[in-house]
Amino acid sequence: MWEEGGAPALRRRPATGRPPKLNDAQVETVRAALERGAQAHGFEADLWTLERVGAVVERVTGVSLSRASVWRLLTGRLGWSLQRPERRAVERDESEIARWITHEWPRIKRGR
């Protein structure tokens, strides 16, 4: 290639393949919409799923994406990662748990 075209022949070429369905401006619009939270878009819980993100993408941009494409959008173009919510009881009382661990657990462990 060097002999035929010189230095320009060795330069990187643009990636081939199908162009992305969303341009950079649309991706930023989607980012802003997602950062507002799921409840701002009418969902009951403030938890994102691929289906919910896909619905918001379609509502904001008019472009329908498959679940795999939504995943690539989130992880590749937006740089987000999978986060799972902690499973804890809403009624959980941290101060009562700390009191139990310091007072009750030693008593139970000793067998009294």
DOVO-48978 format. One record per atom (N, C-alpha, C): residue in three letters; residue number from 1; chain; x, y, z. Coordinates in Angstrom, 2 decimals, always signed. Layout:
BEGIN
<'ala'; NUM; 'A'; <X; Y; Z>>,
...
END
This chain:
BEGIN
<'met'; 1; 'A'; <+0.83; -1.18; +0.00>>,
<'met'; 1; 'A'; <+0.00; +0.00; +0.00>>,
<'met'; 1; 'A'; <+0.88; +1.25; +0.00>>,
<'trp'; 2; 'A'; <+2.01; +1.18; +0.74>>,
<'trp'; 2; 'A'; <+2.93; +2.32; +0.79>>,
<'trp'; 2; 'A'; <+3.48; +2.62; -0.61>>,
<'glu'; 3; 'A'; <+3.84; +1.55; -1.30>>,
<'glu'; 3; 'A'; <+4.42; +1.73; -2.63>>,
<'glu'; 3; 'A'; <+3.40; +2.28; -3.62>>,
<'glu'; 4; 'A'; <+2.15; +1.90; -3.49>>,
<'glu'; 4; 'A'; <+1.13; +2.36; -4.43>>,
<'glu'; 4; 'A'; <+0.59; +3.75; -4.10>>,
<'gly'; 5; 'A'; <+0.38; +4.05; -2.82>>,
<'gly'; 5; 'A'; <-0.29; +5.30; -2.47>>,
<'gly'; 5; 'A'; <+0.47; +6.19; -1.52>>,
<'gly'; 6; 'A'; <+1.60; +5.74; -1.00>>,
<'gly'; 6; 'A'; <+2.37; +6.56; -0.07>>,
<'gly'; 6; 'A'; <+1.70; +6.63; +1.30>>,
<'ala'; 7; 'A'; <+2.02; +7.69; +2.07>>,
<'ala'; 7; 'A'; <+1.52; +7.85; +3.43>>,
<'ala'; 7; 'A'; <-0.01; +7.93; +3.50>>,
<'pro'; 8; 'A'; <-0.69; +8.64; +2.58>>,
<'pro'; 8; 'A'; <-2.16; +8.69; +2.69>>,
<'pro'; 8; 'A'; <-2.82; +7.31; +2.60>>,
<'ala'; 9; 'A'; <-2.18; +6.36; +1.91>>,
<'ala'; 9; 'A'; <-2.76; +5.02; +1.78>>,
<'ala'; 9; 'A'; <-2.72; +4.26; +3.10>>,
<'leu'; 10; 'A'; <-1.86; +4.69; +4.04>>,
<'leu'; 10; 'A'; <-1.73; +4.01; +5.33>>,
<'leu'; 10; 'A'; <-2.64; +4.60; +6.40>>,
<'arg'; 11; 'A'; <-3.29; +5.70; +6.11>>,
<'arg'; 11; 'A'; <-4.17; +6.34; +7.11>>,
<'arg'; 11; 'A'; <-5.39; +5.48; +7.40>>,
<'arg'; 12; 'A'; <-5.91; +5.66; +8.58>>,
<'arg'; 12; 'A'; <-7.10; +4.93; +9.00>>,
<'arg'; 12; 'A'; <-8.30; +5.36; +8.16>>,
<'arg'; 13; 'A'; <-9.09; +4.38; +7.79>>,
<'arg'; 13; 'A'; <-10.29; +4.67; +7.02>>,
<'arg'; 13; 'A'; <-11.49; +4.70; +7.96>>,
<'pro'; 14; 'A'; <-12.53; +5.44; +7.59>>,
<'pro'; 14; 'A'; <-13.73; +5.43; +8.43>>,
<'pro'; 14; 'A'; <-14.33; +4.03; +8.51>>,
<'ala'; 15; 'A'; <-14.99; +3.74; +9.62>>,
<'ala'; 15; 'A'; <-15.59; +2.43; +9.82>>,
<'ala'; 15; 'A'; <-16.67; +2.19; +8.77>>,
<'thr'; 16; 'A'; <-16.71; +0.97; +8.29>>,
<'thr'; 16; 'A'; <-17.75; +0.61; +7.33>>,
<'thr'; 16; 'A'; <-18.93; +0.05; +8.09>>,
<'gly'; 17; 'A'; <-19.99; -0.16; +7.41>>,
<'gly'; 17; 'A'; <-21.18; -0.72; +8.03>>,
<'gly'; 17; 'A'; <-22.31; +0.28; +8.08>>,
<'arg'; 18; 'A'; <-23.39; -0.16; +8.64>>,
<'arg'; 18; 'A'; <-24.58; +0.67; +8.72>>,
<'arg'; 18; 'A'; <-24.35; +1.83; +9.68>>,
<'pro'; 19; 'A'; <-24.72; +3.04; +9.28>>,
<'pro'; 19; 'A'; <-24.55; +4.18; +10.20>>,
<'pro'; 19; 'A'; <-25.54; +4.08; +11.36>>,
<'pro'; 20; 'A'; <-25.21; +4.66; +12.50>>,
<'pro'; 20; 'A'; <-26.12; +4.57; +13.65>>,
<'pro'; 20; 'A'; <-27.45; +5.27; +13.36>>,
<'lys'; 21; 'A'; <-28.53; +4.78; +13.97>>,
<'lys'; 21; 'A'; <-29.85; +5.36; +13.76>>,
<'lys'; 21; 'A'; <-29.97; +6.74; +14.41>>,
<'leu'; 22; 'A'; <-29.22; +6.96; +15.50>>,
<'leu'; 22; 'A'; <-29.29; +8.23; +16.21>>,
<'leu'; 22; 'A'; <-28.02; +9.04; +15.97>>,
<'asn'; 23; 'A'; <-28.16; +10.30; +15.62>>,
<'asn'; 23; 'A'; <-26.98; +11.15; +15.48>>,
<'asn'; 23; 'A'; <-26.58; +11.68; +16.86>>,
<'asp'; 24; 'A'; <-25.48; +12.41; +16.92>>,
<'asp'; 24; 'A'; <-24.96; +12.87; +18.21>>,
<'asp'; 24; 'A'; <-25.94; +13.80; +18.93>>,
<'ala'; 25; 'A'; <-26.63; +14.65; +18.20>>,
<'ala'; 25; 'A'; <-27.60; +15.56; +18.82>>,
<'ala'; 25; 'A'; <-28.75; +14.77; +19.44>>,
<'gln'; 26; 'A'; <-29.21; +13.74; +18.75>>,
<'gln'; 26; 'A'; <-30.29; +12.92; +19.29>>,
<'gln'; 26; 'A'; <-29.84; +12.15; +20.52>>,
<'val'; 27; 'A'; <-28.60; +11.68; +20.51>>,
<'val'; 27; 'A'; <-28.07; +10.96; +21.68>>,
<'val'; 27; 'A'; <-28.04; +11.90; +22.89>>,
<'glu'; 28; 'A'; <-27.64; +13.14; +22.69>>,
<'glu'; 28; 'A'; <-27.62; +14.09; +23.81>>,
<'glu'; 28; 'A'; <-29.03; +14.41; +24.29>>,
<'thr'; 29; 'A'; <-30.00; +14.45; +23.38>>,
<'thr'; 29; 'A'; <-31.40; +14.65; +23.77>>,
<'thr'; 29; 'A'; <-31.88; +13.48; +24.61>>,
<'val'; 30; 'A'; <-31.51; +12.27; +24.20>>,
<'val'; 30; 'A'; <-31.88; +11.07; +24.96>>,
<'val'; 30; 'A'; <-31.21; +11.10; +26.33>>,
<'arg'; 31; 'A'; <-29.94; +11.48; +26.39>>,
<'arg'; 31; 'A'; <-29.22; +11.55; +27.67>>,
<'arg'; 31; 'A'; <-29.95; +12.49; +28.62>>,
<'ala'; 32; 'A'; <-30.31; +13.67; +28.14>>,
<'ala'; 32; 'A'; <-31.00; +14.64; +28.99>>,
<'ala'; 32; 'A'; <-32.34; +14.10; +29.46>>,
<'ala'; 33; 'A'; <-33.06; +13.41; +28.58>>,
<'ala'; 33; 'A'; <-34.36; +12.84; +28.95>>,
<'ala'; 33; 'A'; <-34.19; +11.76; +30.01>>,
<'leu'; 34; 'A'; <-33.20; +10.90; +29.86>>,
<'leu'; 34; 'A'; <-33.00; +9.82; +30.82>>,
<'leu'; 34; 'A'; <-32.52; +10.33; +32.16>>,
<'glu'; 35; 'A'; <-31.74; +11.39; +32.17>>,
<'glu'; 35; 'A'; <-31.25; +11.94; +33.43>>,
<'glu'; 35; 'A'; <-32.36; +12.57; +34.26>>,
<'arg'; 36; 'A'; <-33.49; +12.88; +33.64>>,
<'arg'; 36; 'A'; <-34.63; +13.41; +34.39>>,
<'arg'; 36; 'A'; <-35.28; +12.33; +35.24>>,
<'gly'; 37; 'A'; <-35.04; +11.07; +34.92>>,
<'gly'; 37; 'A'; <-35.58; +9.97; +35.71>>,
<'gly'; 37; 'A'; <-36.79; +9.32; +35.06>>,
<'ala'; 38; 'A'; <-37.05; +8.10; +35.45>>,
<'ala'; 38; 'A'; <-38.14; +7.33; +34.85>>,
<'ala'; 38; 'A'; <-39.51; +7.89; +35.25>>,
<'gln'; 39; 'A'; <-39.63; +8.38; +36.48>>,
<'gln'; 39; 'A'; <-40.91; +8.91; +36.93>>,
<'gln'; 39; 'A'; <-41.31; +10.16; +36.17>>,
<'ala'; 40; 'A'; <-40.34; +10.93; +35.71>>,
<'ala'; 40; 'A'; <-40.64; +12.12; +34.92>>,
<'ala'; 40; 'A'; <-41.27; +11.76; +33.58>>,
<'his'; 41; 'A'; <-41.13; +10.52; +33.17>>,
<'his'; 41; 'A'; <-41.70; +10.06; +31.90>>,
<'his'; 41; 'A'; <-42.95; +9.21; +32.11>>,
<'gly'; 42; 'A'; <-43.50; +9.25; +33.31>>,
<'gly'; 42; 'A'; <-44.76; +8.58; +33.58>>,
<'gly'; 42; 'A'; <-44.67; +7.16; +34.09>>,
<'phe'; 43; 'A'; <-43.47; +6.68; +34.38>>,
<'phe'; 43; 'A'; <-43.33; +5.33; +34.92>>,
<'phe'; 43; 'A'; <-43.51; +5.38; +36.43>>,
<'glu'; 44; 'A'; <-44.07; +4.32; +36.99>>,
<'glu'; 44; 'A'; <-44.41; +4.31; +38.41>>,
<'glu'; 44; 'A'; <-43.17; +4.34; +39.30>>,
<'ala'; 45; 'A'; <-42.19; +3.52; +38.99>>,
<'ala'; 45; 'A'; <-40.96; +3.46; +39.79>>,
<'ala'; 45; 'A'; <-39.83; +4.16; +39.04>>,
<'asp'; 46; 'A'; <-38.91; +4.72; +39.78>>,
<'asp'; 46; 'A'; <-37.79; +5.41; +39.17>>,
<'asp'; 46; 'A'; <-36.67; +4.40; +38.86>>,
<'leu'; 47; 'A'; <-37.00; +3.44; +38.01>>,
<'leu'; 47; 'A'; <-36.10; +2.36; +37.65>>,
<'leu'; 47; 'A'; <-36.12; +2.22; +36.13>>,
<'trp'; 48; 'A'; <-34.94; +2.20; +35.53>>,
<'trp'; 48; 'A'; <-34.85; +2.08; +34.07>>,
<'trp'; 48; 'A'; <-34.70; +0.63; +33.66>>,
<'thr'; 49; 'A'; <-35.46; +0.20; +32.68>>,
<'thr'; 49; 'A'; <-35.28; -1.09; +32.03>>,
<'thr'; 49; 'A'; <-35.02; -0.80; +30.55>>,
<'leu'; 50; 'A'; <-34.56; -1.80; +29.82>>,
<'leu'; 50; 'A'; <-34.31; -1.60; +28.39>>,
<'leu'; 50; 'A'; <-35.59; -1.22; +27.66>>,
<'glu'; 51; 'A'; <-36.70; -1.83; +28.06>>,
<'glu'; 51; 'A'; <-37.98; -1.51; +27.41>>,
<'glu'; 51; 'A'; <-38.37; -0.06; +27.66>>,
<'arg'; 52; 'A'; <-38.20; +0.40; +28.90>>,
<'arg'; 52; 'A'; <-38.55; +1.78; +29.24>>,
<'arg'; 52; 'A'; <-37.65; +2.76; +28.50>>,
<'val'; 53; 'A'; <-36.36; +2.47; +28.46>>,
<'val'; 53; 'A'; <-35.44; +3.37; +27.75>>,
<'val'; 53; 'A'; <-35.81; +3.40; +26.27>>,
<'gly'; 54; 'A'; <-36.13; +2.25; +25.70>>,
<'gly'; 54; 'A'; <-36.54; +2.20; +24.30>>,
<'gly'; 54; 'A'; <-37.78; +3.03; +24.04>>,
<'ala'; 55; 'A'; <-38.73; +2.98; +24.97>>,
<'ala'; 55; 'A'; <-39.96; +3.77; +24.82>>,
<'ala'; 55; 'A'; <-39.64; +5.27; +24.87>>,
<'val'; 56; 'A'; <-38.76; +5.67; +25.76>>,
<'val'; 56; 'A'; <-38.38; +7.09; +25.87>>,
<'val'; 56; 'A'; <-37.62; +7.53; +24.62>>,
<'val'; 57; 'A'; <-36.73; +6.68; +24.13>>,
<'val'; 57; 'A'; <-35.99; +7.01; +22.90>>,
<'val'; 57; 'A'; <-36.96; +7.23; +21.76>>,
<'glu'; 58; 'A'; <-37.94; +6.36; +21.63>>,
<'glu'; 58; 'A'; <-38.91; +6.49; +20.54>>,
<'glu'; 58; 'A'; <-39.77; +7.75; +20.73>>,
<'arg'; 59; 'A'; <-40.15; +8.04; +21.97>>,
<'arg'; 59; 'A'; <-40.97; +9.21; +22.24>>,
<'arg'; 59; 'A'; <-40.20; +10.51; +21.96>>,
<'val'; 60; 'A'; <-38.93; +10.54; +22.32>>,
<'val'; 60; 'A'; <-38.13; +11.77; +22.19>>,
<'val'; 60; 'A'; <-37.62; +11.98; +20.78>>,
<'thr'; 61; 'A'; <-37.20; +10.89; +20.12>>,
<'thr'; 61; 'A'; <-36.56; +11.03; +18.80>>,
<'thr'; 61; 'A'; <-37.40; +10.52; +17.65>>,
<'gly'; 62; 'A'; <-38.38; +9.68; +17.95>>,
<'gly'; 62; 'A'; <-39.17; +9.07; +16.88>>,
<'gly'; 62; 'A'; <-38.50; +7.87; +16.26>>,
<'val'; 63; 'A'; <-37.38; +7.42; +16.82>>,
<'val'; 63; 'A'; <-36.63; +6.28; +16.30>>,
<'val'; 63; 'A'; <-36.87; +5.08; +17.19>>,
<'ser'; 64; 'A'; <-37.29; +3.96; +16.60>>,
<'ser'; 64; 'A'; <-37.53; +2.74; +17.34>>,
<'ser'; 64; 'A'; <-36.25; +1.90; +17.35>>,
<'leu'; 65; 'A'; <-35.82; +1.48; +18.55>>,
<'leu'; 65; 'A'; <-34.61; +0.67; +18.68>>,
<'leu'; 65; 'A'; <-34.95; -0.68; +19.29>>,
<'ser'; 66; 'A'; <-34.21; -1.71; +18.90>>,
<'ser'; 66; 'A'; <-34.36; -3.03; +19.52>>,
<'ser'; 66; 'A'; <-33.72; -2.99; +20.91>>,
<'arg'; 67; 'A'; <-34.00; -4.02; +21.70>>,
<'arg'; 67; 'A'; <-33.39; -4.08; +23.05>>,
<'arg'; 67; 'A'; <-31.87; -4.08; +22.95>>,
<'ala'; 68; 'A'; <-31.32; -4.81; +21.99>>,
<'ala'; 68; 'A'; <-29.86; -4.87; +21.82>>,
<'ala'; 68; 'A'; <-29.31; -3.49; +21.45>>,
<'ser'; 69; 'A'; <-30.03; -2.77; +20.60>>,
<'ser'; 69; 'A'; <-29.58; -1.43; +20.21>>,
<'ser'; 69; 'A'; <-29.67; -0.46; +21.37>>,
<'val'; 70; 'A'; <-30.70; -0.62; +22.22>>,
<'val'; 70; 'A'; <-30.82; +0.24; +23.41>>,
<'val'; 70; 'A'; <-29.63; -0.03; +24.33>>,
<'trp'; 71; 'A'; <-29.27; -1.30; +24.49>>,
<'trp'; 71; 'A'; <-28.13; -1.66; +25.34>>,
<'trp'; 71; 'A'; <-26.84; -1.04; +24.79>>,
<'arg'; 72; 'A'; <-26.64; -1.13; +23.48>>,
<'arg'; 72; 'A'; <-25.44; -0.53; +22.87>>,
<'arg'; 72; 'A'; <-25.44; +0.98; +23.03>>,
<'leu'; 73; 'A'; <-26.60; +1.60; +22.93>>,
<'leu'; 73; 'A'; <-26.71; +3.04; +23.13>>,
<'leu'; 73; 'A'; <-26.30; +3.41; +24.55>>,
<'leu'; 74; 'A'; <-26.83; +2.69; +25.53>>,
<'leu'; 74; 'A'; <-26.54; +3.01; +26.93>>,
<'leu'; 74; 'A'; <-25.08; +2.77; +27.29>>,
<'thr'; 75; 'A'; <-24.56; +1.62; +26.89>>,
<'thr'; 75; 'A'; <-23.20; +1.27; +27.30>>,
<'thr'; 75; 'A'; <-22.13; +1.86; +26.40>>,
<'gly'; 76; 'A'; <-22.39; +1.88; +25.11>>,
<'gly'; 76; 'A'; <-21.37; +2.35; +24.16>>,
<'gly'; 76; 'A'; <-21.36; +3.86; +24.00>>,
<'arg'; 77; 'A'; <-22.48; +4.42; +23.58>>,
<'arg'; 77; 'A'; <-22.49; +5.85; +23.24>>,
<'arg'; 77; 'A'; <-22.68; +6.74; +24.45>>,
<'leu'; 78; 'A'; <-23.43; +6.27; +25.46>>,
<'leu'; 78; 'A'; <-23.63; +7.09; +26.65>>,
<'leu'; 78; 'A'; <-22.62; +6.77; +27.75>>,
<'gly'; 79; 'A'; <-21.99; +5.61; +27.67>>,
<'gly'; 79; 'A'; <-20.98; +5.24; +28.67>>,
<'gly'; 79; 'A'; <-21.57; +4.85; +30.02>>,
<'trp'; 80; 'A'; <-22.82; +4.44; +30.05>>,
<'trp'; 80; 'A'; <-23.45; +4.03; +31.29>>,
<'trp'; 80; 'A'; <-23.22; +2.55; +31.52>>,
<'ser'; 81; 'A'; <-23.41; +2.09; +32.74>>,
<'ser'; 81; 'A'; <-23.22; +0.67; +33.06>>,
<'ser'; 81; 'A'; <-24.45; +0.15; +33.80>>,
<'leu'; 82; 'A'; <-24.53; -1.16; +33.90>>,
<'leu'; 82; 'A'; <-25.64; -1.81; +34.57>>,
<'leu'; 82; 'A'; <-25.55; -1.53; +36.07>>,
<'gln'; 83; 'A'; <-26.64; -1.08; +36.65>>,
<'gln'; 83; 'A'; <-26.72; -0.85; +38.09>>,
<'gln'; 83; 'A'; <-27.98; -1.55; +38.59>>,
<'arg'; 84; 'A'; <-27.84; -2.34; +39.61>>,
<'arg'; 84; 'A'; <-29.00; -3.03; +40.18>>,
<'arg'; 84; 'A'; <-29.35; -2.37; +41.51>>,
<'pro'; 85; 'A'; <-30.64; -2.12; +41.74>>,
<'pro'; 85; 'A'; <-31.03; -1.50; +43.02>>,
<'pro'; 85; 'A'; <-30.82; -2.46; +44.17>>,
<'glu'; 86; 'A'; <-30.50; -1.90; +45.34>>,
<'glu'; 86; 'A'; <-30.36; -2.73; +46.53>>,
<'glu'; 86; 'A'; <-31.74; -3.19; +46.97>>,
<'arg'; 87; 'A'; <-31.81; -4.42; +47.42>>,
<'arg'; 87; 'A'; <-33.08; -4.95; +47.91>>,
<'arg'; 87; 'A'; <-33.09; -4.81; +49.43>>,
<'arg'; 88; 'A'; <-33.75; -3.77; +49.91>>,
<'arg'; 88; 'A'; <-33.87; -3.53; +51.34>>,
<'arg'; 88; 'A'; <-35.30; -3.17; +51.66>>,
<'ala'; 89; 'A'; <-35.71; -3.54; +52.85>>,
<'ala'; 89; 'A'; <-37.06; -3.22; +53.28>>,
<'ala'; 89; 'A'; <-37.19; -1.72; +53.49>>,
<'val'; 90; 'A'; <-38.32; -1.17; +53.11>>,
<'val'; 90; 'A'; <-38.57; +0.25; +53.29>>,
<'val'; 90; 'A'; <-38.64; +0.58; +54.78>>,
<'glu'; 91; 'A'; <-39.11; -0.37; +55.58>>,
<'glu'; 91; 'A'; <-39.29; -0.15; +57.02>>,
<'glu'; 91; 'A'; <-37.98; -0.27; +57.80>>,
<'arg'; 92; 'A'; <-36.89; -0.54; +57.16>>,
<'arg'; 92; 'A'; <-35.61; -0.78; +57.81>>,
<'arg'; 92; 'A'; <-35.20; +0.41; +58.68>>,
<'asp'; 93; 'A'; <-34.83; +0.12; +59.93>>,
<'asp'; 93; 'A'; <-34.42; +1.16; +60.88>>,
<'asp'; 93; 'A'; <-32.97; +0.89; +61.28>>,
<'glu'; 94; 'A'; <-32.05; +1.66; +60.71>>,
<'glu'; 94; 'A'; <-30.61; +1.43; +60.93>>,
<'glu'; 94; 'A'; <-30.23; +1.57; +62.40>>,
<'ser'; 95; 'A'; <-30.79; +2.53; +63.11>>,
<'ser'; 95; 'A'; <-30.43; +2.73; +64.52>>,
<'ser'; 95; 'A'; <-30.89; +1.54; +65.37>>,
<'glu'; 96; 'A'; <-32.05; +0.99; +65.07>>,
<'glu'; 96; 'A'; <-32.54; -0.18; +65.81>>,
<'glu'; 96; 'A'; <-31.68; -1.40; +65.49>>,
<'ile'; 97; 'A'; <-31.23; -1.53; +64.27>>,
<'ile'; 97; 'A'; <-30.35; -2.64; +63.90>>,
<'ile'; 97; 'A'; <-29.02; -2.53; +64.65>>,
<'ala'; 98; 'A'; <-28.45; -1.33; +64.70>>,
<'ala'; 98; 'A'; <-27.19; -1.12; +65.42>>,
<'ala'; 98; 'A'; <-27.36; -1.43; +66.91>>,
<'arg'; 99; 'A'; <-28.49; -1.01; +67.51>>,
<'arg'; 99; 'A'; <-28.75; -1.28; +68.93>>,
<'arg'; 99; 'A'; <-28.85; -2.78; +69.15>>,
<'trp'; 100; 'A'; <-29.56; -3.49; +68.26>>,
<'trp'; 100; 'A'; <-29.73; -4.93; +68.41>>,
<'trp'; 100; 'A'; <-28.39; -5.65; +68.34>>,
<'ile'; 101; 'A'; <-27.53; -5.22; +67.38>>,
<'ile'; 101; 'A'; <-26.23; -5.88; +67.22>>,
<'ile'; 101; 'A'; <-25.35; -5.65; +68.44>>,
<'thr'; 102; 'A'; <-25.39; -4.46; +69.02>>,
<'thr'; 102; 'A'; <-24.51; -4.18; +70.17>>,
<'thr'; 102; 'A'; <-25.05; -4.73; +71.48>>,
<'his'; 103; 'A'; <-26.38; -4.82; +71.66>>,
<'his'; 103; 'A'; <-26.94; -5.25; +72.95>>,
<'his'; 103; 'A'; <-27.52; -6.67; +72.92>>,
<'glu'; 104; 'A'; <-28.37; -6.96; +71.98>>,
<'glu'; 104; 'A'; <-29.08; -8.23; +71.97>>,
<'glu'; 104; 'A'; <-28.22; -9.39; +71.45>>,
<'trp'; 105; 'A'; <-27.50; -9.17; +70.36>>,
<'trp'; 105; 'A'; <-26.73; -10.26; +69.77>>,
<'trp'; 105; 'A'; <-25.68; -10.82; +70.72>>,
<'pro'; 106; 'A'; <-24.90; -10.00; +71.43>>,
<'pro'; 106; 'A'; <-23.94; -10.60; +72.39>>,
<'pro'; 106; 'A'; <-24.63; -11.42; +73.47>>,
<'arg'; 107; 'A'; <-25.81; -10.95; +73.94>>,
<'arg'; 107; 'A'; <-26.54; -11.69; +74.96>>,
<'arg'; 107; 'A'; <-27.01; -13.04; +74.41>>,
<'ile'; 108; 'A'; <-27.51; -13.04; +73.19>>,
<'ile'; 108; 'A'; <-27.98; -14.29; +72.57>>,
<'ile'; 108; 'A'; <-26.80; -15.22; +72.30>>,
<'lys'; 109; 'A'; <-25.70; -14.67; +71.88>>,
<'lys'; 109; 'A'; <-24.52; -15.48; +71.56>>,
<'lys'; 109; 'A'; <-23.96; -16.16; +72.80>>,
<'arg'; 110; 'A'; <-24.02; -15.45; +73.94>>,
<'arg'; 110; 'A'; <-23.53; -16.05; +75.19>>,
<'arg'; 110; 'A'; <-24.46; -17.13; +75.71>>,
<'gly'; 111; 'A'; <-25.70; -17.11; +75.26>>,
<'gly'; 111; 'A'; <-26.65; -18.14; +75.68>>,
<'gly'; 111; 'A'; <-27.41; -17.76; +76.92>>,
<'arg'; 112; 'A'; <-27.59; -16.49; +77.20>>,
<'arg'; 112; 'A'; <-28.33; -16.09; +78.40>>,
<'arg'; 112; 'A'; <-29.69; -15.59; +78.09>>,
END
